[in-house]
Structures are given as structure tokens and as C-alpha cells.
């Protein structure tokens, strides 16, 4: 079943659940102008049928996590599909820094967060060697693209936010106003968590679909403590809640990852208008950039649609002298996508916060 099978009320509710992940049914119903009973019934059905899942994202840059890494590489198409996926899940599942990974029949894209460059390169080389040894990659010299973003010098414009894509795909024309793009790189001071804050942080990340009372029961603290600490973590930008749709049910065909490198003179301030235009026009759910390079990942209904949008954005950037060259584009088939690692943050949080005793 895909988006075409949904009624307008179902599409509106699905969009609302993704756009406003922290709203309860009453507030969401008021926002999207539906009855609360309608929203509740649709949400329960969509959740039961696997249209979306809830994820809590830990933002670790102030807590000791320094790097965000996006890696893509080609897979060995001679290996049976199930064997490839099984091996990928086994190897990437043992790598604490990898929190999300997707693969189709040709490529795998991995997302990681690391404490420092030493961890990043040690883990990356170890993981890559394991993949090579297991015959998962397309030859020993398989082309691998690794983009490393120091988090204190990086802007996360979209971080797995699918709401604009659903708004376009569903034809809702819901008035969504993105905040102005702030290209100023800010470096907030480090934050030290207390022992109970670490415990609650880990519990919230580990149980993203649970209410505070359930999280409190699972980790053995009071509900009041969980609620108070959760609100504090969210207000400080250390934690956020998102909803991720099942990509294969969106009705879209192509997942595209674009990696670009900027010319030395093309500062963030100079590129601001271009970034705003790409943010508005490209159907992206992931848009991260720093001083010298950026990664945009989105979904498209067809190659023609993707090519048109990519052409216009690249032409503008090249004409204005922002890019060193045309962006590198990696395409994956949505219908062939498999989630290899599904927003697994708990091992990463334990590692960065050096949690050895969860009691």
C-alpha cells in the first residue's frame, strides 16, 4: 500500500504526525482542522500498519560527540541480496557510532556520530575492512565516499525531517514556513550531565515511542524526574523527537544523495541565498553543510523530476561560482531500499557519555 491508497484526511494526519511529532492528538487536530477522534483513529491505524515510527535524536556535540559522518559505497551485486543484507546488519550492528544505514541493490549509505577523529578513522577502517573481507563491497577497491562534518562547524538545516516531502507528495499545499536560514556558526559551551540526567537521556533515546511514565518505570526513576529532565534536554537542544515515514509507502521512486564542495572564496554568507533556494525547492529530508562542503539527501517521484530540480540548483551554484565542480550524485531505488540499521542511538549515547553502569 502506498500514498495513493490514503484518503485526504489520512494524508493530512500522516503529514501532521511527521511535521508536529510532539503534539498530542487534541493539539494536532486543532492544527490540521480535523476532529480529535478522527486524528486518533487514523494515527492508531497508520501506526499499526507501519506507516511511521517515532525516533528520539540525541544531539551530542555539547556532550562529547564531535563529528557527524556520512558514508556511501557500492555493494557487490554478485552476492545474493539476503546474504548482503544479513552481513551488513551483522557488521554495522556491532559498530556503535553507526546509527542509521540504508541499502538498495547497489549502494549502502551510513550515518555515524563519533567522539573524535581517532574514533572515526579507527571505526571506519575496521568496519570497511570487515565489509571487504566478507565480500559485501564491489571489489577490494570499491569506491567509498566519506564526508566528515565537525559538529561545532556544521549547520543541520534538515535532519531527517520528511514533512516537506510529504506535503508536496500528498498535494496538500499546507502553509509551511521554514525559519530563515542562519549561516552563522555558533559554538555553545560544553554541557555536563549528572548521573541521573545521563540515565534519563539514555532511557528516552532507547524508548522513543513511550510516554514519560513508561520510560520512568523502565529505568527505575520517578515520572516527575523523567518529565523535568526531558523538558530540560529538549529546551537546551540536546534531544528532539521526530517521526520517520516508511519510505516505500510514500509512492516516491528515487532516493538521491548529493555531495558538493564549495570553492574557498564561497563563504557561508555568500552562499546563503543559494542555500535558502535549495532548501525551498529540493525535496530534501537531510541537509547538512559546513564551510567547505555539504550533503543533501532527498526523495523524488521520478528521474525526470530529480534531474530537473538537481539541474536548476547546480546551475545556479555553478553560475555564481560557489561549487568547485558539479555535485556528486548517488541514486538509490526506494522500492529496493532496506533499513540496515534503524536509528540505533543507545550504544552511541553510552559510548559518548561513557555510561558503564546504567543503574
N, C-alpha and C positions, 0 to 999 in steps of 0.2 A: 504494500500500500504506500502511495506517495502523496505529495501535497494536493494533487488533483482530486483525491478522494475526500478531502476535508471540505466541510461547509464554510461559509464566510465566518460564522460565529466561532467555529473551531480554529480557523486560521487566525482570527483576531485574538483568541485566547492563547494560542500557541505563541504568537508574536509577543503578547503581553507577558507571558511567563518568562520568556527569554529576555525581553527588554527591561522588565522590572522584577528581577529574581527575588528581592527581599519583601515584596508586597504580599500581604495576606489576601485571601480571596475577596474580602469586602473592599479593601482599598483598590485592588486591581479591577474589580467590577466597576467601581466608580470611574477609574481612569479610562477604561475602554468602552464604557457606556453599555454594559450588559448587566443582567440580573446576577446577583451573587450566586444564586442556586444554579444558574446556567454555567457560570465560571467554575464552580466547584465540581459539577458533574463532568464537564469537559476535561478539566485538569486531571481528575481521577482516571478518566478513560485514557487520555493521552499518556499518562504516566504508566498505567497498567500495560498499555500496548507498546511501551518503549520508545515513544516519540522524543523524549528528552530525559536528561539526567542532571542532577544537581551536583555542583562541584564547589569546594571552597579553595580559593587560590591563596597560598601564603606568599607574601612579598617579603623576601628575606634580605634585601640589600642593606637594611639598617641593623640586621641581626647577625651578620657574618657571611652572608651569601653574596659574593662579589660579581659573578658572571652569569649571563644568560647565553646559551649556545643553541644554534640551530644547525643541524647536520642533515645532509641528504646524500644518498649514494645509490648506485644501481645494484639491482639484485640479479642473481644467477637464474635466468629464465629456464635453464635446463633442469633445475631442481623441481620436483613435484611441489605444487602450491602448498599443500598441507604441511609438508616437511619444512618448507621455508618458514611458514608462519610459526610452527612449533619451535623451531630453532631460534627464531627472532625473539619469541616470547620468553624462552628459557634464558637467553643471554642478556637481553635488555631488562628482564625481570630481576636479574641479580645486580644491576647497576643502579645504585641508589640515586645518582644525580640525574638519570633519565626519568622524567615524569610523564611524558606523553610521546607516543610514536604511532604513525600511520604507515601502511604499506599497501600498494596495489601489486600488480604482477611484475612491474618493472623497477619501482623505486621504494625506498623507505625514507621517511622524514622523521627525525628525532629531535625532541626538545629537552634541554637539560638546564639545570642550575647548579653552579659549583661554588665552593668557598673561595677558591683562588686558582691561579693559572697552573700551579703544580698539580692540584687535584684534577683540573680539567684535562691536561695533557696526559697524565697518568691513566685516568679512567678511559679517555678516548682511545689511546693507543692499545690498552688492554682489551677493550671491547671490540675495536676494529680487528685486532689480531684473532680474537675468538671467532668473529664472523668469517674471516678469511679461512681459518683452519677448518671450520665446519662447511665450507663450500657455499656459503649463503650469498656472497658477493659475486659480481660479474667479473671474475678473473682476479688474479692477485694484485693487479694494478688498477682495480676498479676506481673510476673517478669519484672522489669524495669531496664534497664542498662543505666546509665548516666555517660558520660565521660566528664570531665571538663578540659579545656586547658587554663591556664593563657597565654594570648597572648604574653606577653613580655618574656615568656619562652617556646615558641612554634614555630616550623617551619611549614610553609604551603608550602609543595612541589608541590602539585596539589590542586587547589581549584576550583572544577567544570570545569576542563579542559578536554574536551572529544575528543580532536584531535587525540591522540594516539590510542584511541579505534576505531575511525572511520578509521584511516589509516590501522589498522590491519583488521577490519571487511570488508572493501572495497577491500582489497588486493592491495592497491596502491603502497606499498613499497616506499613511499615518504621519502626522506632522512631527517629525523627529528633528530636533535642533541639537546638533553636536556643539559642544563648547568650543570657543575659539582655540586654535592650536597655539600652545605655549611652547616655544622652542628654547626657552631659557633652561639650561641645565642646572638643576639645583641639587645640592648635596646635604640632605638633612643629617643631623648628628646621629651617632650610633645609639641604639636602644638596648638596654639590658633587661631581660625578662627575669622576673622572680621565679622561684621553683614552681609555684602553683600556676603562674601565667604560662610557663612552658607546658605544663601538664594539660591545661585547658586548651592552649593553642594546638597541641598535637591531637587532642580529642576532637576538637572542632574540624580539623583537617581530615582526620580519619573517618569521621561520621558526618559527612556533609549534608545528608538528607534527613538528619534527625533534629528535632526541636531541642531547645536547651535542657529541658527536663530529662530527656532520654540520654543526652550526652553526659549530663551530671551523674546519672545513675551508672552509666558505663565506666566512667573514670573515677567514681567514688568521691565526688565533691558536691557541694550544695548547688541547687539550681540557681540561687541568687549569685553565687560566685561565678558560675558559667556565664550568666547573662551580663553581669557587670564587666567581666573581663572581655567577653566577646565584643560588647559595645565599644570598649576602650581600644581594642585591637583594630576594629573597623574604622573608628574615628581617626586613628593615627596612620591609617593606610597600610597596615601590616597584614590585613586579611580582607578578602572580599568573596562574595558569593556570586556564582554565575550559573546559568543553565545552558547546557550544550545539547543541541538537537541531534537526532540520528541523521547523519549527513545523507544516507541513502534514501531517506524518506522525504528529502527536500525537493526531489524532482530535478535537481541540477546534475550536470554531467561531468564537469571538469573541476578538479582542484588544481590551482596554479600557484606556485611559489616563485616570486620574482626577487632576485637579489641584485642590488645596484651598488655601485661605488661612485662617490662624488669626487669631483676634481678638488684639489687642495684649496682653491680660491672660493669654492661654492660653500660658503658658511651656512649654518642652520638658519640664520636670519635672512640670508639671501634666498634660501630655498623655501621660506615659509609659505608663500602663496602657492607654490607648486605642491607642497605637501598638503595644503588645505584642499586643493583641487583633486588630488589623488584620493584623499580621504573621502571626499564627497562623491566622486564618480566611480571609483573602483569598488566592486562588491567584495570588500575585504572583511575578514574576521580577525586578522592578525596584522598589525602594522607597527614595526619597531624600527627605530633609526637612531644613529649616533652622528658624530661629526663627519665620519668618512664613508659610512655605508648603511644600508637599511635592508629590511626584508618585509615584503608584503605578501600575504597569503590570502587567497580568496576563492570563491566558487563562481562558476559561470554555467549558463544554460547550454552553451554550445561553443565550439571552437570559433565560430564566426563572431559571436558575442565577445568572447575573450579577446580575440585578435583586434577587434575594433577598439575596445577600451585600452588595451595594452599599447596599441599603436599611438593613440592620441596622447596618452600620458608620457610615453617615451619620447615622442616627437617634441612635446613641449619642453621636457627636461633637456634634451639634446640641443634644441634651438637656443635655449637660454644659457647653455654652457655649464650645466650642473653635473652631468654624467661624464665619466671617463670614457664610457662605451655603452652600447645597448645593454640593458639588464639581462642577466642570465635567467632563463625561464625553465622551470621544471614542471611538467604536467603529469597528473595522476588521474586515473579514471575513478570517479566517485562510486560507480556501481561495483567496481572491483576492490574498493577500499576495505581494509580490515584494521581494526584497532589492535595494535600490538601491545601497547601499554596505555592504560586508560586513566590519566590524571592521578597517578600514584605519587602522592606527596609525602606520606608519612615517613618513609625511610630517609628522604631528603631533609625533612624538618628535624628528625632525630640526629642526623649527621651534622647539620649546620649548628644546631643548638647544643650539640654534644650531650644529648639525653641518653644516659645509660641506665637510669633507674626510673621507670615510669610510675612508681608508687609514690 
